[in-house]
Amino acid sequence: MKHFVFFHGIGIRSFFWESIRPLLNRENIHYSLIDLDFTTMETGFNSALNSVENITKNHPDRDIILVGHSLGGLFCRICCL
């Protein structure tokens, strides 16, 4: 089973993804919309990493797929390393 994790870019929050939420719900897709803490780059990275770790712990049976917009995309890439 797949679980999509959506990261927003800097200067916005998870509401950025609200336009696709009805589509995800209609298709019964498992997902999480993450609010990153961009106080500093370090806190942004740590919040991304902590979010992925928590989702992985809570859903060990799911394949985690990271989706990011702008800087959130870079953090997705870093979380995969």
N, C-alpha and C positions, 0 to 999 in steps of 0.2 A: 504494500500500500504506500502511496506517495503522500508527502506532506510538504506543501510549498510555504516557504518563509520569505516574506516581502520586506525589503529594506528601502526606506525613502532616502532621498538626497538631502544635502545640507540646506537648512533654511525652511524645511517643510516637515511635516509629521506624517504618521501613518494614514491620515485622512487622504493623502495623495492617492491611495489605492482604492478609495471608496467607490469609484466608478466601475471597478471590476468585481466588487463584492457580490452583487446580485448574480453575476455569471458564475462565480465560484460556488455560491450557494445552490443555484439551480442545478449545477452538474454534480452536486454533493462532493466537492473537492475539499480535502482537508488542508487548512492553511492557517497561518499566523501573520498578522500585521504588526510589525515591530516598530516601536518608537525608540529611535537611537538618541543618545545623549551627546550632542555635539558641543558641549561646553568647551572641550578641547579635543584634539584629534585622538589623544590617548583614551579619554572617556568614551568617545564615539566608538573606537575600536573595541574597547572592553565591553561596552554594552552590546555590541554585535556578537562578540564571542560568547558572552554569558547567555545571550538569548538562544543561540544555536545549541549550546551545551544543555540548557534547561529543556528545550524542546526535544533534543535527542534522549535525555533521561526520561522525560514524560511519555515519549512515544518510541520505545526501542524497536518496535516492530515496523516502523515506517521508514521509507527512503526519504531523506531530507533533500529538498531541491531549493536552492537559494536563488532568489530573484532580487535584483537591485536596480535602482535608478540613480544615475549620476554617482556621487560619492558612495552611496549605498551599494552600488555595483562593485566598487573597488573593495569595500569591506567584505562583501560576499566572497570575492576572490581570495582575500587574505584568510578568511575563516576556513577555506578549503585546504589551505597549506598544512 
